[in-house]
Amino acid sequence: MTAADPIPPTIEWREGAVRMIDQRLLPGELVFVEARTVDELCHAIRTLAVRGAPALGVAGAMGMALAAVTGEAPDDAAGRIVATRPTAVNLAWGVARGLQAADPVAEAIRLAADDVDRNRRLGAHGASLVPDGGRVLTHCNAGALACAGYGTALGVIRAAAEAGRRPSVWVDETRPVLQGSRLTAWELDRLGIPATLVADVMAGSLMGGGEVDCVVVGADRIAANGDVANKVGTYGLAVLAHHHRIPFYVAAPMSTIDSTCPTGADIPIERRSGDEVTSMDGHLIAPAGFAAENRAFDVTPAALITAIITEDGVLRPPFRL
Ligand code: MRU
């Protein structure tokens, strides 16, 4: 945390351990959790203590650093880390970077710093797409907490605010695990950017009422044809935005592009426990034992995307990635 940044680093290497903000406890408590072994890190990833594609990329590299310092076989550790969450390609990317590095600890530290630099560049590219006084709708959390720092979709909003464009934000609560209300709202509050929380189901009403100027979301994996996997619910927002002729922007670092995936149909979609849908904070909100489907991500076809904002510039359709 610096004077300029009210949000502490999401994930960092500290004295032989991976130190992370425990995102399971936000917004109630700002507490850090440490992983000293690959298994502890895998647990933190699976239980969403650390989450968000770029943060998972850094976590992957730091996992390989842990394997190096604890003397674990690198290939076995790599396999276990990559298997924790299948959709965000950044995780496998970070693991591969750590695996190839002569010094995995130095590489993980470098990737964390590099992530923040890239997000700042991405934000600078995207800021001018936000109209002056623009009302931006975002989904899930693609902020500093989803990265080593600064954020991608929230990085664009943050950069627009820093450039004096006075954006305000509609924050989707993002069922079922509420990354919007727990994390995005917490970040925007700390940043002092005006924001209003809405239930996911209100997006149509807001867009139909002319109260959204653009949508900016993050991504977990972008296929070669520009199809984008992101938090479930993103696809529905893109359809609504298209219907209402509202620009729909995806903000993601180049490491989220998977050129080996021809289309969105080739992106593996994580299935999580139905318990995340049938209960909230440990309380049942559905009949006990009721069936629940919990796809963590959906795929937005490239045809619904106005532009993809990266650290290297703004990509417009037709996408050939
Ligand atoms: O399940 P999560 O919380 O890891 O999902 C995160 C998202 O869907 C984000 O939008 C995406 O990773 C981009 S983060 C910059």
Residues whose N, C-alpha, C, O or C-beta is under 5 A from the ligand:
A	BS01	MRU	R51 G52 A53 P54 H139 C140 N141 A142 G143 A146 T152 Q179 G218 A219 D220 N230 K231
